Amino acid sequence: PGDNVSITVKLINPIAMEEGLRFAIREGGKTVGAGVVAKIIA
């Protein structure tokens, strides 16, 4: 809890996104991470 990281993610399926979009990473029904899209690469 409380850690900060920068990651690059390649999505399996395309999805509409824009910078500033908030997202959550879930595993087994639990939220294991959350963040904000900082930059769109492709």
Secondary structure by P-SEA (a helix, b strand, c coil): ccccccbbbbbcbbbbbcccbbbbbbcccccccccccccccc
